[in-house]
Amino acid sequence: MDAYAATVGAMRSWVTQTHGEQGGDPAKAARAIVDVVGRSAGPLRLPLGGDAVDQIRAKLARIAADVDHAEALARSTDFDPQA
C-alpha cells in the first residue's frame, strides 16, 4: 500500500528481494522446534541458526565483562552484620 511506503516499504522490499537467500532453513527450524516441544525437559531458550548462537554468546561475553568490571563495587554493598 502506498500509505505505508515511507514506513515499512523498505523492509517489505528487502524481505521480497532476499527471499530464498536466508541463512536459516525454515523446515529445519520447524523440525527443531517440534523436537524440543516434544521433550519432557527442553531448553528454556532455543536459538535457531549459527548467527543466533553467535549473537547470544557475544552479548553474554559483554555482560560478563561488565559484571567483572563492577564486581568489587557490587560486592562491597553486601550487608555486613559485624559492622
C-alpha angles and dihedrals in degrees: 000000000000091000090067099040093101095049111032100005094097092051092048090050092049092049091050094046095048097043109134093017098083118132092229130065111230093204092054091046091051091050090050091051093048090048093051095044089053093057121094092223110028127166122281090230129029114196109196117208134015091268091059092050091048093049093048092048091048091051092047089051090052091049092048091050091050092050091047090052093051100034099102092049092044093051091047089067094063115119112260110202091193095057 
